Amino acid sequence: MGTTSIRVSEDCKRRLDLAKRESESYEDVIRRLTEREKWAGFGVLDDAEGDTRTAMTRIRESMREGTTADIEATDDRPR
C-alpha cells in the first residue's frame, strides 16, 4: 500500500496529539478515531461485544445494580 501526505493545521495536530496513545502513530490515531463504531477504542467500550447500544445498556444495568446494592447496604446500617 502506498503512502500520501496530508496537511493539517497546528490546532488539528494538537488535537491528534491529545488523542494519541503511547506507541501509537498518527495513522493509528486517525484510523481509531474514524472507525465506523464511534466508541471503538474508548475505555470500557473498547472490548464491548456487539453494538454500542447493547454495550451501553449492559453497562447502565450494571451501574444501577451496584447503586441499588449500595443504597440497600446503607439502609441496613444502624442509626
ABEGO torsion letter per residue (X at the ends): XBBBBBBBBAAAAAAAAAABBBGBBAAAAAAAAABABAABGBEAAAABBEBAAAAAAAAAAAAAAAAAAAAAAAAABBX
